[in-house]
Amino acid sequence: MRLASLTLAACLALAAVATADPAPPPNSLDAILAAAPASAWRDIPQDRLVYLTLPQGRVIFETAPRFAPNHVANLRKLAAAHFFDGLFVVRVQDDYVTQWGDAAADRPRGGAAARLAAEFDHPYGSDEPFTPLPDPDTYAPETGFTDGFPVARDPLSGRAWLTHCYGMVGAGRDLAADSGNAGELYAVIGQAPRQLDRNVTLLGRVVQGMEYLSSLPRGHGDLGFYEKPEMRTKIIGLAFGDQLPAAEQVHLQALRTDTPAFAALLHNRRYRQDAFYKTPAGRIDVCNLPLPVREAK
């Protein structure tokens, strides 16, 4: 906990030194990212990227094996068996989620489990990286970032969990906590439903192509399910990056949170200097600080 705080303090100190020049510091997101050195970015390995191909385009999300190792491993088996190919986006609930797949579908699973124990949270140790945010959170004692994902933590219990921010990907389930298997997934497309934290297994976040999930027609049945089959969007394919030919892989980089560039970004988002903002908020919510992702140069 003290080490994590010192890490953020060091980042802020380095950012202050870097902007001590008489010239005005970069005050826009674009300027901050343009000035960030190559070392401020991390490559996202292909074995952590999942490519969901829809008729409208391709959605890519990064998996979080530290937080949901069993669900990620099960998803890999399902992807290798082409379990999702030909299934559908079955639900689009306005300001909530887009959901695809069918955990109960009668098709080859490639040895994947039909049910998995919930991975709602996990115990964290002193060696788990964590960049804390300085502002209080309604749902947790602490929030910040681990491995590039938005995270909440409770120092008293020593538990950490992923948060339901925009673009996060979770595994659908029934009432029983162990009724999910990553054969049915959803992505948050609206206001962060943080009440779901620690109630559903989150396993990743969308890093490219979010518009293909958020712009789909809304369902008008209960919970946004499509009442007419013809309204559903067919899934062309779902695969991990390392299961695809090299020519089909996209090489992405995410901004690291242990760098002066992130500290500058954090300050920029807390104290907006854009011409439009007359009264900066002076604080930030973990779901209002999406980490930038770019294609590798």
C-alpha positions, 0 to 999 in steps of 0.5 A: 500500500505504501509502495503503491502510494510512493509510486504515484508520488514519484510519477507526479514528482517526475511530471513536475520536473518535466514541466518545470521549463518556462515554456507552458506544459502540454495541456491537452490529451493529444499533446501529452500522448504525443510527448510520451516516449516509447517507454511509456507504452506497453505492448499488448501480447497477442495471447491476451487479445481476443478478436470478435469479428462482426459483419460491421467490423472487428472488436478487440478486447484485452483479457485480464488473466490476473483477475480471471485466470480460469475464465480466460483459459476457458474462453481460449478453449472455446475460441479454439473450438470455434464455439462462438462462430455462427452464434449471435449478439442476443441482447443490447440494453440501452445504457447498459450492455451488449451481450453475445454468445450462448453458454448453453449452446449445444456445440463442440467446446474443445474441452472447456468447462460447462461451469466455472467457480466465480472469479469476482475478486482475488487476494492481492499481495505487495508484489501486485502492481497498483497505481492508485487514484487520489480521489475517494470512490463511492463503491470501494476504499481505493481505486486505481489501475493494475495491468492497465485495468480499472481496479478497486481494492479493500486494504482491510480484506486484502481483496482486489477486483475489476470495476464495471467501467465502459468497455469492460467485458464480463462473463454472463451467468444465471443466478448461481455464482458458478453458472458462467463459463465465458461462453456468454459475454457482455460489454458495458456500453453505458453509464458504469454499472458499478453495483455489478462489481464483485457480482459478475466475473469481469475478464477484460476490456475493449481496446479497439472497435467499441463502436461496433458494440455500442451502436447496434440496434437496441433490443425491445424485449425484457433486459434488452433481448431481441424479440425477433431473431432477424434483429440479432447480429451474427458472429463471424468469428472469435479468436485469440490473437495468437490463434490467428495468422500473423497477417490478421493480427493487430499490434496494439500498445496501451499507456503504462500507468507507472510513468510521468505520461500517465501522471500528466494525463491524470492531472489533465483529466482532474483539472481540465484546461480545455477552453470549454471547461470553466470550472474543472472538477478537481477529481476523477472517477476510475471509470472516467479515466480510460487508458489510451490505446494505439496501434504500434508504430 
